[in-house]
Amino acid sequence: MIGVDIGTSSTKVIAYTNKGKILTIARRSYPLLQPQPGYAEQDPETLYTAVTESIGEVCKQLEGQAEIAGFS
């Protein structure tokens, strides 16, 4: 299984077994944009890139070690 956590300052992707054992973790950090006092924003393109790169890294690390199945 793969879990994706999109946070305020980073995205973390964790691959784990059905029994909860962590197999690998990938993380991408990004800045919190504050265009004005009291504002907090994220760039959607940056978030998308962080998610896709992190999932790709996890899949690459698991190559040959674990079976990855998808769903739709």
Wavefront OBJ file of the C-alpha trace (Angstrom):
o trace
v 0.000 0.000 0.000
v 1.066 3.576 -0.557
v -0.042 6.534 1.560
v 0.370 10.163 0.479
v 0.499 13.030 3.000
v 0.386 16.492 1.397
v 1.407 18.861 4.163
v 2.054 22.557 4.598
v 5.776 22.406 3.878
v 6.345 18.937 2.390
v 4.754 15.901 0.789
v 5.545 12.464 2.185
v 4.808 9.126 0.499
v 5.062 5.911 2.495
v 4.889 2.362 1.142
v 3.910 -0.259 3.673
v 2.703 -3.849 3.851
v -0.822 -4.989 4.656
v 0.440 -5.610 8.200
v 1.685 -2.026 8.582
v 5.427 -2.593 8.141
v 7.027 0.455 6.467
v 8.935 -0.497 3.317
v 10.180 2.905 2.179
v 9.529 6.638 2.484
v 10.083 9.538 0.073
v 9.669 13.231 0.863
v 9.743 16.489 -1.075
v 9.882 19.855 0.682
v 8.554 23.140 -0.675
v 8.122 26.700 0.577
v 5.002 28.126 2.159
v 4.038 31.204 0.173
v 2.936 34.208 2.245
v 2.101 37.025 -0.198
v 0.572 39.169 2.565
v 0.521 39.073 6.358
v -1.923 36.402 7.514
v -1.977 34.642 4.110
v -0.668 31.124 3.486
v -0.710 29.618 -0.001
v 0.674 26.681 -1.917
v 1.496 26.538 -5.623
v -0.624 23.704 -7.115
v 2.073 22.891 -9.694
v 4.651 22.503 -6.902
v 2.325 20.183 -4.960
v 1.614 18.092 -8.061
v 5.327 17.761 -8.807
v 6.108 16.810 -5.194
v 3.430 14.093 -5.218
v 4.388 12.577 -8.575
v 8.125 12.656 -7.845
v 7.654 11.105 -4.399
v 5.424 8.312 -5.717
v 7.934 7.680 -8.509
v 10.798 7.483 -6.023
v 8.913 5.035 -3.795
v 8.035 2.824 -6.784
v 11.651 2.872 -7.956
v 12.897 1.904 -4.482
v 10.427 -1.003 -4.417
v 11.366 -2.321 -7.878
v 11.973 -6.057 -7.596
v 11.272 -6.032 -3.852
v 7.494 -5.823 -3.690
v 4.491 -6.232 -5.930
v 2.689 -2.975 -6.633
v -0.981 -3.196 -7.533
v -3.249 -0.326 -8.518
v -6.938 0.372 -8.467
v -9.295 2.620 -10.354
l 1 2 3 4 5 6 7 8 9 10 11 12 13 14 15 16 17 18 19 20 21 22 23 24 25 26 27 28 29 30 31 32 33 34 35 36 37 38 39 40 41 42 43 44 45 46 47 48 49 50 51 52 53 54 55 56 57 58 59 60 61 62 63 64 65 66 67 68 69 70 71 72
